[in-house]
Amino acid sequence: MFWADELLKNRKGKELINDAWTPSGMVHMGGVKGPVIHDVIYKVLKQKKTNVKYTFGFDDFDPIDGLPPNLQKSHQKYLGVPISIAPSPDGSGSFGDYFGDKMLKLFSELNIEAEIYKTSQEYKKGIYDKAIKFVLDNVDKIRKVYEEINQKKMFPTWFPFQVICPKCGKLGTTRVTAWDGKEVTFICEPQMVTWAKGCGTKGKMSPLGGNGKMPFKVEWAAKWWTYGVTIEGAGKDHASAGGTYDVARKICKDVFRKEPPLKLPYEHFLSGGKKMASSKGVGLSAEELLEVIPSQMVRFLMIKTKPNQAVEFSPKGTDLFPKLYDEYQKAERAYVEKSDDNLARAFELSQTDGIKVPISIRFTVLSQWVQMPNMEEVIKREGLENWAKYARVWVQKYAPDEEKFQIQKELPKKTDELSQKQKDFLGQLIKELKTETNPEEIQTIVYNLAKEMKLSSKDAFAAIYVAFIGKDHGPKAGWLLSSLEKEFIIKRLNEASK
């Protein structure tokens, strides 16, 4: 049984699925795994006729605590300021809008059907006011949860809340020191964190109406309580033992007295054994991934394995992408033939615009065709233009050298290494190819001629590849030769056979 069906088989009643992301940087490919997993759960529940809603939060009220190199100069002064308040790098909207818009585009391409909300707006509208007051009133219980999980005594002056400093506008540098039931006492500390400097302002203010926010672990539980969330997963970095997920779940249960959502930890994509992070140059961004595989295959990649299974994804210089295409085509056959339930279900839930049957030709063959001259008409006739654009990107950016080739304009130097028997074979091949242009017939001619001349098929094909691409290996020779002008073939075989 497919993992999502197994997970949800005994679920009953109304469901509210939630997920969230901080829009403070580019989206690496692993960054869309959570949204896709939650979307698949949503779609499965819809198929079961469940009363279900899927919400996705842009946590844009978090303070900026780090910057990519290209923004160090322009945005250094905004460190500590909420993402929703700091300006966009392109001068249009906020810092959070700039990166959030990129995620929204991905949601559209991947057919993720979530209702988007911005955490900053929820705070300002007072949606969390009840939770904030409840948290501050029950601060002793919050501290106890932290102490039990972290096995470390909390300061009696610690409060799970930070305000936006009315003077410098920073959130990440403020510390609340007291709560009287209506207002919090705070200080904007110059040395509280290493990545931002507070202005030293002290004062009292209401914590409600968007004047500040709860720390992430507490805020997470407060969201579950406020919205009535029943399902929300978490990536491994949050879901490790004693991590953010555990703290939030315990706060939800022990403080808010509410059963936490269905637990669903999921693993990351790894690149060279490391968690992907586009800001650190590890792995691919989601945009880069969509350059080489279509949107439905991105979804397939995210859901074909169980969420708690880590996936190593280092495509550069490997055949990882062609293998993914093969697996996707296998899943399509399973769906049509009703042969492998897991693969068939993964294929079905991967589609972004209705069930679309993939092409039948293998991606490796197509990647060879796009490197051959005069193949545009064949590609168009076979209806392969869409996948061909992905094949070109794979060849250019990811294919290992042995999968790349180029028709040499001049006779390759490597033809000097051909044996006399191979040269004689090329000379005889001229006569056989003067009229034949069908790729399968050419392939048969090569086999038969090699057999007739007592030359191994390996050496025969190697001679052809050396003569035309300067390598002893290459694509199917029949297709390679059929893609070339007849005059060029005859001229090259003449040169190589001497």
BELSULMO-V835486 format. One record per residue. N is the residue number from 0. RES is the residue in three letters. SS is DSSP state (~ for helix, > for strand, _ for the rest). D_FIRST is the distance of its C-alpha to the first C-alpha in Angstrom with 2 decimals. Layout:
<<N RES SS D_FIRST> <N RES SS D_FIRST>>
This chain:
<<0 MET _ 0.00> <1 PHE _ 3.79> <2 TRP ~ 6.29> <3 ALA ~ 8.36> <4 ASP ~ 6.58> <5 GLU ~ 6.10> <6 LEU ~ 9.64> <7 LEU ~ 11.09> <8 LYS _ 10.09> <9 ASN _ 13.52> <10 ARG _ 15.58> <11 LYS _ 18.73> <12 GLY _ 21.88> <13 LYS _ 23.11> <14 GLU > 21.44> <15 LEU > 23.33> <16 ILE > 21.59> <17 ASN > 24.11> <18 ASP > 24.56> <19 ALA > 27.85> <20 TRP > 29.67> <21 THR _ 33.31> <22 PRO _ 34.94> <23 SER _ 37.37> <24 GLY _ 36.54> <25 MET _ 34.81> <26 VAL _ 31.01> <27 HIS > 29.59> <28 MET ~ 26.33> <29 GLY ~ 24.45> <30 GLY ~ 25.99> <31 VAL ~ 23.74> <32 LYS ~ 20.46> <33 GLY ~ 20.71> <34 PRO ~ 21.67> <35 VAL ~ 18.89> <36 ILE ~ 16.16> <37 HIS ~ 17.84> <38 ASP ~ 18.24> <39 VAL ~ 14.56> <40 ILE ~ 14.10> <41 TYR ~ 17.17> <42 LYS ~ 16.06> <43 VAL ~ 12.82> <44 LEU ~ 15.22> <45 LYS ~ 17.74> <46 GLN ~ 15.58> <47 LYS _ 15.25> <48 LYS _ 19.08> <49 THR _ 19.34> <50 ASN _ 22.72> <51 VAL > 21.73> <52 LYS > 23.85> <53 TYR > 23.26> <54 THR > 26.36> <55 PHE > 27.18> <56 GLY > 30.37> <57 PHE > 32.78> <58 ASP _ 34.38> <59 ASP _ 37.71> <60 PHE _ 39.91> <61 ASP _ 39.40> <62 PRO > 42.51> <63 ILE _ 42.75> <64 ASP _ 42.78> <65 GLY _ 42.73> <66 LEU _ 43.51> <67 PRO _ 42.79> <68 PRO ~ 45.95> <69 ASN ~ 46.78> <70 LEU ~ 47.05> <71 GLN ~ 48.92> <72 LYS ~ 52.28> <73 SER ~ 51.59> <74 HIS ~ 49.34> <75 GLN ~ 50.60> <76 LYS ~ 52.46> <77 TYR ~ 49.29> <78 LEU _ 47.63> <79 GLY _ 46.94> <80 VAL > 47.00> <81 PRO > 43.92> <82 ILE _ 41.86> <83 SER _ 42.50> <84 ILE _ 46.26> <85 ALA _ 46.82> <86 PRO > 47.60> <87 SER _ 45.37> <88 PRO _ 46.17> <89 ASP _ 47.13> <90 GLY _ 49.30> <91 SER _ 47.23> <92 GLY _ 45.58> <93 SER > 44.24> <94 PHE ~ 42.70> <95 GLY ~ 39.40> <96 ASP ~ 39.66> <97 TYR ~ 40.21> <98 PHE ~ 36.92> <99 GLY ~ 35.06> <100 ASP ~ 35.96> <101 LYS ~ 34.28> <102 MET ~ 30.98> <103 LEU ~ 31.45> <104 LYS ~ 31.88> <105 LEU ~ 28.62> <106 PHE ~ 26.84> <107 SER ~ 28.41> <108 GLU ~ 27.46> <109 LEU _ 23.80> <110 ASN _ 23.56> <111 ILE _ 22.86> <112 GLU _ 23.81> <113 ALA _ 25.21> <114 GLU > 28.55> <115 ILE > 30.71> <116 TYR > 33.22> <117 LYS > 35.75> <118 THR ~ 36.28> <119 SER ~ 39.99> <120 GLN ~ 40.40> <121 GLU ~ 38.58> <122 TYR ~ 41.07> <123 LYS ~ 43.98> <124 LYS _ 43.03> <125 GLY _ 42.99> <126 ILE _ 39.32> <127 TYR _ 39.13> <128 ASP ~ 42.68> <129 LYS ~ 41.72> <130 ALA ~ 39.27> <131 ILE ~ 41.95> <132 LYS ~ 44.56> <133 PHE ~ 42.24> <134 VAL ~ 41.38> <135 LEU ~ 45.07> <136 ASP ~ 46.11> <137 ASN _ 43.65> <138 VAL ~ 44.23> <139 ASP ~ 44.93> <140 LYS ~ 41.44> <141 ILE ~ 39.95> <142 ARG ~ 42.15> <143 LYS ~ 41.07> <144 VAL ~ 37.37> <145 TYR ~ 38.35> <146 GLU ~ 40.58> <147 GLU ~ 38.03> <148 ILE ~ 35.35> <149 ASN ~ 37.83> <150 GLN _ 40.23> <151 LYS _ 43.07> <152 LYS _ 45.70> <153 MET _ 45.69> <154 PHE _ 49.03> <155 PRO _ 50.25> <156 THR _ 51.14> <157 TRP _ 47.63> <158 PHE _ 46.09> <159 PRO _ 42.60> <160 PHE _ 44.06> <161 GLN > 45.86> <162 VAL > 48.16> <163 ILE _ 49.20> <164 CYS _ 52.70> <165 PRO _ 55.11> <166 LYS _ 57.32> <167 CYS _ 55.21> <168 GLY _ 51.95> <169 LYS > 49.83> <170 LEU _ 46.99> <171 GLY _ 45.97> <172 THR _ 49.43> <173 THR > 50.00> <174 ARG > 49.81> <175 VAL > 50.11> <176 THR > 52.48> <177 ALA > 52.95> <178 TRP > 51.80> <179 ASP _ 54.29> <180 GLY _ 52.03> <181 LYS _ 52.95> <182 GLU _ 53.36> <183 VAL > 52.22> <184 THR > 54.69> <185 PHE > 53.65> <186 ILE > 54.96> <187 CYS > 54.04> <188 GLU _ 54.36> <189 PRO _ 55.64> <190 GLN _ 54.01> <191 MET _ 50.85> <192 VAL _ 48.50> <193 THR _ 49.26> <194 TRP _ 47.86> <195 ALA _ 49.95> <196 LYS _ 53.35> <197 GLY _ 54.14> <198 CYS _ 57.46> <199 GLY _ 58.57> <200 THR _ 58.64> <201 LYS > 58.55> <202 GLY > 58.26> <203 LYS > 56.59> <204 MET > 54.31> <205 SER _ 51.75> <206 PRO _ 48.17> <207 LEU _ 46.95> <208 GLY _ 46.57> <209 GLY _ 45.29> <210 ASN _ 47.99> <211 GLY > 45.51> <212 LYS > 41.97> <213 MET _ 40.03> <214 PRO _ 38.66> <215 PHE ~ 35.05> <216 LYS ~ 33.66> <217 VAL ~ 35.56> <218 GLU ~ 34.95> <219 TRP ~ 31.16> <220 ALA ~ 31.41> <221 ALA ~ 34.01> <222 LYS ~ 31.75> <223 TRP ~ 29.06> <224 TRP ~ 31.91> <225 THR ~ 33.62> <226 TYR ~ 30.76> <227 GLY _ 28.60> <228 VAL _ 25.56> <229 THR _ 22.40> <230 ILE > 19.96> <231 GLU > 21.22> <232 GLY > 19.93> <233 ALA > 22.36> <234 GLY > 22.90> <235 LYS ~ 23.68> <236 ASP ~ 27.42> <237 HIS ~ 27.27> <238 ALA ~ 24.59> <239 SER _ 26.36> <240 ALA _ 27.85> <241 GLY _ 30.83> <242 GLY _ 30.19> <243 THR ~ 30.40> <244 TYR ~ 27.09> <245 ASP ~ 28.20> <246 VAL ~ 31.65> <247 ALA ~ 30.51> <248 ARG ~ 28.17> <249 LYS ~ 31.06> <250 ILE ~ 33.53> <251 CYS ~ 31.33> <252 LYS ~ 31.17> <253 ASP ~ 34.67> <254 VAL _ 36.76> <255 PHE _ 35.23> <256 ARG _ 34.02> <257 LYS _ 30.71> <258 GLU _ 27.19> <259 PRO _ 25.69> <260 PRO _ 22.60> <261 LEU > 19.03> <262 LYS > 19.13> <263 LEU > 17.17> <264 PRO > 18.95> <265 TYR > 18.21> <266 GLU _ 19.92> <267 HIS _ 22.47> <268 PHE > 23.13> <269 LEU > 25.91> <270 SER > 28.87> <271 GLY _ 30.80> <272 GLY _ 29.12> <273 LYS > 30.29> <274 LYS > 28.59> <275 MET _ 29.24> <276 ALA > 32.16> <277 SER ~ 33.91> <278 SER ~ 37.04> <279 LYS ~ 37.41> <280 GLY _ 36.74> <281 VAL > 33.53> <282 GLY _ 30.82> <283 LEU _ 30.59> <284 SER > 31.06> <285 ALA ~ 28.65> <286 GLU ~ 31.50> <287 GLU ~ 31.91> <288 LEU ~ 28.24> <289 LEU ~ 28.59> <290 GLU ~ 31.65> <291 VAL ~ 29.76> <292 ILE _ 26.39> <293 PRO _ 25.79> <294 SER ~ 24.17> <295 GLN ~ 20.92> <296 MET ~ 20.58> <297 VAL ~ 21.36> <298 ARG ~ 18.37> <299 PHE ~ 16.22> <300 LEU ~ 17.79> <301 MET ~ 17.06> <302 ILE ~ 13.31> <303 LYS _ 12.10> <304 THR _ 12.02> <305 LYS _ 11.08> <306 PRO _ 14.10> <307 ASN _ 15.71> <308 GLN _ 16.15> <309 ALA _ 19.62> <310 VAL > 20.29> <311 GLU > 23.76> <312 PHE _ 25.04> <313 SER _ 28.63> <314 PRO _ 29.17> <315 LYS _ 32.96> <316 GLY _ 34.41> <317 THR _ 31.09> <318 ASP _ 28.92> <319 LEU ~ 25.92> <320 PHE ~ 26.01> <321 PRO ~ 26.41> <322 LYS ~ 23.41> <323 LEU ~ 21.34> <324 TYR ~ 22.72> <325 ASP ~ 21.85> <326 GLU ~ 18.19> <327 TYR ~ 18.13> <328 GLN ~ 19.84> <329 LYS ~ 17.42> <330 ALA ~ 14.54> <331 GLU ~ 16.92> <332 ARG ~ 17.48> <333 ALA ~ 13.85> <334 TYR ~ 13.87> <335 VAL ~ 17.20> <336 GLU ~ 16.62> <337 LYS _ 13.12> <338 SER _ 12.59> <339 ASP _ 9.70> <340 ASP ~ 6.67> <341 ASN ~ 6.07> <342 LEU ~ 9.86> <343 ALA ~ 10.52> <344 ARG ~ 8.84> <345 ALA ~ 10.69> <346 PHE ~ 13.71> <347 GLU ~ 13.73> <348 LEU _ 13.68> <349 SER _ 16.22> <350 GLN _ 18.91> <351 THR _ 22.02> <352 ASP _ 24.11> <353 GLY _ 22.17> <354 ILE _ 20.33> <355 LYS _ 22.61> <356 VAL _ 22.40> <357 PRO _ 23.52> <358 ILE _ 26.58> <359 SER _ 26.57> <360 ILE _ 28.98> <361 ARG _ 27.80> <362 PHE ~ 28.56> <363 THR ~ 30.78> <364 VAL ~ 32.94> <365 LEU ~ 33.22> <366 SER ~ 34.23> <367 GLN ~ 36.98> <368 TRP ~ 38.11> <369 VAL _ 38.66> <370 GLN _ 40.99> <371 MET _ 43.05> <372 PRO _ 46.02> <373 ASN _ 46.36> <374 MET _ 42.65> <375 GLU ~ 42.33> <376 GLU ~ 43.04> <377 VAL ~ 40.51> <378 ILE ~ 37.79> <379 LYS ~ 38.82> <380 ARG ~ 39.08> <381 GLU _ 35.56> <382 GLY _ 34.20> <383 LEU _ 33.18> <384 GLU ~ 35.10> <385 ASN ~ 32.14> <386 TRP ~ 30.39> <387 ALA ~ 33.88> <388 LYS ~ 34.64> <389 TYR ~ 31.67> <390 ALA ~ 32.76> <391 ARG ~ 36.24> <392 VAL ~ 35.07> <393 TRP ~ 33.05> <394 VAL ~ 36.15> <395 GLN ~ 38.44> <396 LYS ~ 36.56> <397 TYR _ 33.96> <398 ALA _ 34.58> <399 PRO _ 36.16> <400 ASP ~ 39.76> <401 GLU ~ 39.12> <402 GLU ~ 37.04> <403 LYS _ 39.90> <404 PHE _ 42.95> <405 GLN _ 45.89> <406 ILE _ 48.46> <407 GLN _ 51.65> <408 LYS _ 54.67> <409 GLU _ 57.06> <410 LEU _ 56.97> <411 PRO _ 54.91> <412 LYS ~ 56.98> <413 LYS ~ 54.40> <414 THR ~ 55.80> <415 ASP ~ 58.71> <416 GLU ~ 56.39> <417 LEU _ 55.66> <418 SER _ 57.31> <419 GLN ~ 60.02> <420 LYS ~ 57.79> <421 GLN ~ 55.12> <422 LYS ~ 57.84> <423 ASP ~ 59.20> <424 PHE ~ 55.75> <425 LEU ~ 55.53> <426 GLY ~ 59.03> <427 GLN ~ 58.14> <428 LEU ~ 54.94> <429 ILE ~ 57.18> <430 LYS ~ 58.62> <431 GLU ~ 55.23> <432 LEU _ 53.76> <433 LYS _ 56.72> <434 THR _ 55.27> <435 GLU _ 51.55> <436 THR _ 49.05> <437 ASN _ 45.83> <438 PRO ~ 43.36> <439 GLU ~ 42.02> <440 GLU ~ 45.62> <441 ILE ~ 46.71> <442 GLN ~ 44.00> <443 THR ~ 45.32> <444 ILE ~ 48.89> <445 VAL ~ 48.19> <446 TYR ~ 46.66> <447 ASN ~ 49.53> <448 LEU ~ 52.25> <449 ALA ~ 51.00> <450 LYS ~ 50.98> <451 GLU ~ 54.45> <452 MET _ 55.81> <453 LYS _ 54.21> <454 LEU _ 52.28> <455 SER _ 48.76> <456 SER ~ 46.15> <457 LYS ~ 45.11> <458 ASP ~ 48.71> <459 ALA ~ 49.11> <460 PHE ~ 46.18> <461 ALA ~ 47.15> <462 ALA ~ 50.62> <463 ILE ~ 49.28> <464 TYR ~ 47.09> <465 VAL ~ 50.02> <466 ALA ~ 52.34> <467 PHE ~ 50.25> <468 ILE ~ 48.03> <469 GLY _ 49.77> <470 LYS _ 46.80> <471 ASP _ 46.21> <472 HIS _ 42.64> <473 GLY _ 41.09> <474 PRO _ 39.17> <475 LYS _ 39.50> <476 ALA ~ 43.30> <477 GLY ~ 43.51> <478 TRP ~ 41.81> <479 LEU ~ 43.82> <480 LEU ~ 47.12> <481 SER ~ 46.37> <482 SER _ 45.87> <483 LEU _ 49.42> <484 GLU _ 52.78> <485 LYS ~ 54.57> <486 GLU ~ 57.75> <487 PHE ~ 55.90> <488 ILE ~ 54.20> <489 ILE ~ 57.55> <490 LYS ~ 59.34> <491 ARG ~ 56.78> <492 LEU ~ 56.65> <493 ASN ~ 60.45> <494 GLU ~ 60.60> <495 ALA ~ 58.03> <496 SER _ 59.64> <497 LYS _ 63.04>>
